[in-house]
Amino acid sequence: MCAFFRISRAAFYAWAKRKEGPDPDASRKELIQKAYLASHRTYGYRRVTWWIAQKCGVTINHKAVLRLMNRLGIRSVARKRRIYKNSALETYHSYPNLLKRDFTATRPNQKWVTDVTYILTQEGWAYLSTIKYLFDNFIIAHQFGRENSVALVQQNLRKAKQKEKVPDGLILHSDQGQQYTSQAYFVLTTEYNITPSMSRRGNCWDNAPMENFFGHLKEEAIRQYRNPTFEEAQQIINDYICFYNYERIQLKTRQTPYQIRCLSS
């Protein structure tokens, strides 16, 4: 084995001896955990480094803090800044804001809204793609995955197409995330004769119905459970969306989305 990896036998035995001994980073890991928990899991490696220096009087190189945080599997839960790409090497599609904050629909399958939100699990970040029906606020499709990818959005749109009759010209509104500006999304919406619409850059109010749903989901369901696994989070989401569609009474209509849907059918 040493010959294969081109290392000396002495180096191998030195590594084996270190592995069997006590962890030399144990005390530093303890300080990092302490700083991380004190910040309510919001500090990245730079602020963890500063906190340890100020509160504990211990100086640790910031690169060492980053390395140990990676080993511990911890990272800041603060929302990262969204990076918008418009490279000449990429196929980039932009669409006008057809909704213009008019979230009323006069007939079924006239306007849909969609977005992706982040859900923290024990295994790290997971991502929920959702499509909401503006006529009755019914959540017609959702897809939960481990990667924030174009495939996640494609799978969700295909699921919605299987469940709903999609008339030509249906408006599907989103933000300017890279999934919705991609060539794959353009091809799929063209295949379904769906008309894409987009919010203005950095303006969450242009997609308020979807943001509103995500707010209810996180306040009324996700935050009731501490540190769920990926599978537990998936079940929580499935249960809540079922409750939201069929049991949760809306203040404006005093009916559930399903009740409104039944009246319109």
N, C-alpha and C positions, 0 to 999 in steps of 0.2 A: 504494500500500500504506500509506503514512504517513497519507494522508487517510482511508482506511478504518478504521485503528486509532486515528485521532485523536491522533497524535503528531507532533512537529515533525521536520523533516528533520535538524536538528542533533542531536536526541536519537538518531535512528537511526544516524547516522554515528559518534556517540560510542560507542554500543553495539557497532557493528561493529569499531571500533578496539580496544575492550577485549577482544572475542572473539578477535581475531588475536594479541593480546599474551600474555605469560606469565601463568599462573594466579596471581593474587594470594594465593590460599588454599593454595598448594602446601605451604608449610612447616607450616601448621597441620594440613593433612590428614595429613602425614607423622607429626606428633606424635600425632594421634588414632589412626592405624593402629598406631603403636608401643604406645600405652596399651592398645588393644583386644586386640592379640596377647599382651601381657604378662599380661593378665587371663584368658587362655585363652578369649577371646570371651564372657566372662560379664558385663562391665561395660556398663551403660547410660550415657547421656550425662552424668549427674551424677557418677558415679564416674570416668569418663574425664576430666572437668573437674578433679576433685580430684587424680587421679594426675598429670596434666600439671603442675599447680601445685606438687605436692610433689616430684616426681622431676626435673622439668625447670626449675622456677622460672619458668614462663611462665603468665601469667594470660590465660585466654580466657573470654569470656562463655559461660555454659552454653547459652544459646539459639543461639549461633553453633556450638557443638559439636554440638547436636542437628541443626541445619541441614546441617552438613558430613557428619555420620554418615549422614543420609538421602541425601545426594548420593553418598556412597561405597557405599551399599547395605549398611551393616553395622548390626547390632543385637544386643542381649544374647540369648544362647541360654538364659539361665536361665528356668526354668519360671515362667510367670505365674500369679498367684493366680486361682483360678476364681471367677467372680462369679455368684452365684445370683440369679435374677430371679423375682419373684413379683408382678408388676404387675397391678392390677385391670383394666388395659386389655388384657392378654394372656390367651389361653386356656392355662391351666396345669393339667396332669394329674399327679397324684401317685399312686403305687401302693405297696401294702404290701410288705415284704420277705418274700416267700414262701419263699425258699431258706433263710434264717436260717443261712447257712454250711454247709448240708448239700449238699455238692457231689457226692454219690454219686447215680447214676441206675440204677435196677434194670431198665430196659428202654430200647430205642432211642427217640429223639425224645420224651423225657420232660422234659428240662431242657436249655436252651441258655443261654449267657452271651454278652454282647456289650459292646463298648466302642470308643472311638476314641482313638488315640494320635498323638503328634506326631513327625514325621520331618523333620530338617533337611536341605535340599538346597541346591544352588547358587542356585536361584531363590527361596529362602526356605522357610518352613514348608510341609510337605505333611501330609496327614492320612490315617490308615489306619483304616477301620472293619472290624471282624472279628467273626465269630460262631463260637463254639466249642461243640462237641457234648460234653456232659459224660459220656455213656455210654462213649465210647472216646477222648475228647480230640481228635477229628478237627476240623480247621478246615474248616467246611463252606462258608464264603463269606467273601470279603474284597473291599473296594473302596478304591482309592487315589485321592485327589483333591487338588486345590489349595485347596479351601475346606472348613472344618469346618462343614458345613451339615446341615440336616434332610434335604436331597436325597441326600447321601452315605449316610446311614443308611437311607433308604428304598430306594435302589438296592441296597444290600447285602442288605437283608431280602427284597426281591423275588428276588434271585439265589439266596438260600438256599431260598426257597419253590419255585423251579423245580427245585432239585437234590434236595430232601428231601420225603418225605411228612409233612405237618404234621397230626397228629391234633388234635382239639378239646381245648383245655385245656393245650396245650404251654406250659410256663413259659419265658419269655424274660427273663433277668435283666440289668439294666444299672445304671449309676449314675444320679445325678440331673441329668445334663447336659441342656442346653436342648433338644437334639434329641429326647430321650426323654420330655420333659414336654410336647412340642408337640402341637397338635391333629392335625397330619398323621400323626405316629407313632401316636396314639390311633386314628385312622381306619383305618390300615393293619393294625394288630394286631387290631382288631375284625373287619375284613374276612377275615383269615386265621384267626379264632377262636383267636388266641394270647393267653395270659394274661400281661401284663407284671408284672414284679417289680422292685423297686428297692432298692439299697443305702441304708443310712442316710447322711445327709449327712456328707461328708468322711471316710467310713470305707472305705478302699480294700480292707481285708481282707474285706469283704462280697462282693467280686468277685475274690477271690484267683486263681482259675484263669485269668481273662483277663489280670490283671496279671502272672502267672507266664509266660504265653506271650509277652507283650510284652517281658519281661525277657530271655527266651531269644533272641528275634528280634534285639534290639538288641545283646546281648553276642556272640552267635555269628555274626551276619551284618552288620548295619548298621555296627558299629564297626570291621569289618575293612576298610572302604573309606573313604577320606578325601574328604569334600566331594563326594559324588555329585551328578549332575544329577537332575532329576525322573525322567527316563526310566530312568536307571541305577538309582535307588532302587527304582523300580517293578519292574524286572527282578530286583534282589536280593531283594525281598520275595516275588515269585512263585516264584523258585527255592527260597528257604528254606522257604516253606509247603509246597511239593511235597516237599522233603526231610523236613520235620517230619511230614507225614502218612504218607509211604510208606517212609521209611528210618530215621528217628531212633528208636532204641530207648528206651523209657521205663524209668526205674529201677524203678518200682513193679511194673510188669507184665512187664518184660523182653521186651516186644513193641512193635511199631509200632502207631499208631492204626489203620492200615489192616488189620493182622493181626487185631486185636480186632474190627474191623467185619466182616471176612469170617467169623469164627467165630460172630458173632451173627446173621448173615443166613441 
